[in-house]
Amino acid sequence: MLIPGIILSLLGVYFLAMESFDWRYAEQTSFIYTFIVSLAFFGSYYLGARTRGLLIPAWILAGVSFVVLISTVGGDSWWPILLVAFGGYLLYSSRKKNTASASEATHKPE
């Protein structure tokens, strides 16, 4: 019940915000629907069951949302942002591997 609860709550907040702005920004915020579902999967992972199966659809939907956001707002010049995001991912993943190998090296029995 965590995923539907998060989705309905965030959609309620989104629709309330859209009503406040008279739906002026509805065309630019079309990415928000898939992003809300992505946040529901992330929330279910962090607040509930810590199964890695929840992270797969969360990251896929977040990626789709990001591409839709960039294509809506940025037009044709969105590919440099994707390169920066991919570089950030590579830096994060290499840092995560380095800290894991460093902690294993310090805990080796002699």
KAZI-V960029 format. One record per residue. N is the residue number from 0. PHI is phi in radians with two decimals (* if undefined). PSI is psi in radians with two decimals (NA if undefined). BURIAL is + if it has 24 or more other C-alpha atoms within 12 Angstrom, else -. Layout:
# KAZI-V960029
n={N;N}
phi={PHI;PHI}
psi={PSI;PSI}
burial={BURIAL;BURIAL}
This chain:
# KAZI-V960029
n={0;1;2;3;4;5;6;7;8;9;10;11;12;13;14;15;16;17;18;19;20;21;22;23;24;25;26;27;28;29;30;31;32;33;34;35;36;37;38;39;40;41;42;43;44;45;46;47;48;49;50;51;52;53;54;55;56;57;58;59;60;61;62;63;64;65;66;67;68;69;70;71;72;73;74;75;76;77;78;79;80;81;82;83;84;85;86;87;88;89;90;91;92;93;94;95;96;97;98;99;100;101;102;103;104;105;106;107;108;109}
phi={*;-1.26;-1.12;-1.09;-1.12;-1.16;-1.07;-1.15;-1.13;-1.21;-1.14;-1.09;-1.13;-1.10;-1.15;-1.11;-1.14;-1.15;-1.15;-1.15;-1.75;0.95;1.06;-1.18;-1.83;-1.13;-1.21;-1.41;-1.91;-1.22;-1.22;-1.17;-1.15;-1.24;-1.20;-1.14;-1.15;-1.07;-1.09;-1.16;-1.19;-1.08;-1.10;-1.15;-1.20;-1.39;-1.70;-2.14;-1.28;-1.61;-1.67;-1.16;-1.12;-1.36;-1.37;-1.12;-1.17;-1.11;-1.24;-1.11;-1.17;-1.14;-1.13;-1.08;-1.07;-1.12;-1.12;-1.14;-1.06;-1.16;-1.25;-1.32;-1.53;-1.53;1.25;-1.56;-1.73;-1.71;-1.16;-1.11;-1.16;-1.11;-1.13;-1.14;-1.13;-1.16;-1.10;-1.08;-1.11;-1.10;-1.12;-1.15;-1.21;-1.22;-1.16;-1.13;-1.18;-1.15;-1.23;-1.21;-1.23;-1.20;-1.26;-1.22;-1.20;-1.39;-1.80;-1.34;-1.31;-1.77}
psi={-0.09;-0.74;-0.90;-0.59;-0.76;-0.76;-0.85;-0.68;-0.82;-0.62;-0.65;-0.74;-0.73;-0.83;-0.60;-0.75;-0.70;-0.64;-0.62;-0.58;0.29;0.59;0.44;-0.55;0.28;-0.61;-0.62;-0.27;0.55;-0.35;-0.30;-0.47;-0.84;-0.52;-0.61;-0.73;-0.66;-0.78;-0.56;-0.70;-0.73;-0.77;-0.68;-0.61;-0.82;-0.53;-0.35;-2.13;2.27;0.97;2.38;-0.31;-0.38;-0.41;-0.43;-0.97;-0.49;-0.82;-0.63;-0.82;-0.61;-0.69;-0.75;-0.75;-0.72;-0.76;-0.74;-0.71;-0.85;-0.70;-0.51;-0.80;-0.77;-0.23;-2.28;-0.17;0.77;-0.19;-0.55;-0.58;-0.67;-0.67;-0.72;-0.74;-0.71;-0.69;-0.71;-0.68;-0.77;-0.71;-0.74;-0.76;-0.65;-0.61;-0.70;-0.70;-0.69;-0.70;-0.58;-0.74;-0.57;-0.66;-0.54;-0.62;-0.57;-0.33;0.24;2.31;2.53;NA}
burial={-;-;+;-;-;+;+;-;-;+;-;-;-;+;-;-;-;-;-;-;-;-;-;-;-;-;-;-;+;+;+;+;+;+;+;+;+;+;+;+;+;+;+;+;+;-;-;-;-;-;-;-;-;+;-;-;+;+;+;-;+;+;+;+;+;+;+;+;+;+;-;-;-;-;-;-;-;-;-;-;-;-;-;-;-;-;-;-;-;-;-;-;-;-;-;-;-;-;-;-;-;-;-;-;-;-;-;-;-;-}
